């Protein structure tokens, strides 16, 4: 059974990124499981930080997933990866 990890690009509970992730999850094929990562639980990037429990938990979530869906917000009608 495939498992998909949704990674929303916004921390707000009512964000369009999270709403999009929920809509995508509702349309996954039968038998597919999913989870939504909490990027707000991660610390700010610090190369010296190697043993943070939140980072370890996120890495484990990614490892367990068969697929990742990054849902990035749109800013001023511009796509962040265009």
N, C-alpha and C positions, 0 to 999 in steps of 0.2 A: 504494500500500500504506500503510494508516494506521500511525502510530507513536504509542504511548502512553507518557507519562512518569509513573512511579509516584513519589510523594513521601511516604515514610514519616514519621510524626510522632515516631518514637523513634530514638535513636541505637544502642541495643543490638542486636547481631547476632541475638539469639534473642528479640527482642520480638514481641509479638502483632501489632503494626503491620506489621512486615516479613514475618511469616508470612502475614498477610492479603494483602499486596501480591503475594507469591509465588503464593498461591492464585488471586488474580484474574488474574495474568499467565498462569497455566497454563490458564485458561478463556477466553482471548481467542480470537476467531474466527481461523480459518486465514488466513494472509497478513498478520496484524497483528503488527507488531514492537513491542517494548517495551524500556524501560530503567528503572533505578531510580536516582533522584538520591541523592546523599550529603549530607544536610543538615549532617552533622558537619564537612564540609569548609568550610562557610561561616563567616565571622567573626561575632562578635557585632555586632548592628546599631550602626552608627555613620554618621550622615548625612554626616560629613566624608570617609568612605572612598569614593572614587569610582573608583579604578583597581585594585581587588583582583582578581588573576587567578582566584581561586575564584568570586567573584561573577560575573565575566565569563563563565566557563565554565558556570555555572548558568543565566544568562540565555540563553546560546546553546542549552543543552539545552531550555529552555522554548520558545524560538522554533522549534526544529526539530520539536517535538511537535505532533501533530494534536489531542491530548487530554491532559488532566492528571487524575490520580487522587490526591487527598490522602487518606492513610490516617491518621486521628488516633486517638490512644489514648483509652481511656475511663478516667476517674478517679473512684473511689468511686461507681460505677454512674451517673455523670453524663456526658452527652455534651458535649464542649467547645463545640459550636456550637448547643446546644438553647436 
